[in-house]
Amino acid sequence: MKALKALSLLCLMALTACSSAYYGTMERLGVPKRDILVSRIGEAQTAQEEGQQQFKDALEQFRSVVEFDGGELQQVYNRLETEFENSERAATRIRDRIAAVEDVAEALFDEWQDELELYSNPELRSDSERQLQATRDRYGRLMQAMNRAESTLDPVLDNLRDNVLYLKHNLNARAISSLRGELDTINTDVDNLINAMQAAIAESDRFIADMQS
């Protein structure tokens, strides 16, 4: 157990060092952390937009399964399985993009906080400190929206996975009939996901506008 904890700590330290080196290199190239933050928020928006479409596609494919009324059932199942796998990848991209936003934001705020001590002019320091707090507050609202959106991924994925597994081992018309009651649940989960993603995207737009103003 101690060895595992030590390994986890070393991995975290290595990742932190890599991030610090990357940000340092970008700073020397004239790209500050605030610009990287804005760029990564944009990438998170794109991942969420693409994710919404992917989950809509998965819902439509599930609907086609439960409405199956003849033909090659194996092909219908294969398409659903593909959409589920694509949805898992979309969810991973969303989570990765959100984590990347958090990483650079933490580095930016730590640097900003440390540099407050370098001011000799108290008025400038006080103004910078107010700006830092205001930016942190806006960022807090952004991350609350992003985390809420991220939390909607698992209910959809879990339900899709359950149904895909059930069909895999019960590939017949009776199984299809048994799954019809699941459509409303998955439809509701996808609606919740889309609404949460839209709210996070809107909050991202506001944060980016504030950062660029």
HELIX and SHEET records of a PDB file:
HELIX    1   1 LYS A    2  ARG A   28  1                                  27    
HELIX    2   2 LYS A   33  VAL A   66  1                                  34    
HELIX    3   3 LEU A   73  GLU A  115  1                                  43    
HELIX    4   4 LEU A  116  LEU A  118  5                                   3    
HELIX    5   5 PRO A  122  SER A  151  1                                  30    
HELIX    6   6 LEU A  153  HIS A  169  1                                  17    
HELIX    7   7 ALA A  173  LEU A  179  1                                   7    
HELIX    8   8 ARG A  180  GLU A  182  5                                   3    
HELIX    9   9 LEU A  183  GLN A  212  1                                  30    
END                                                                             
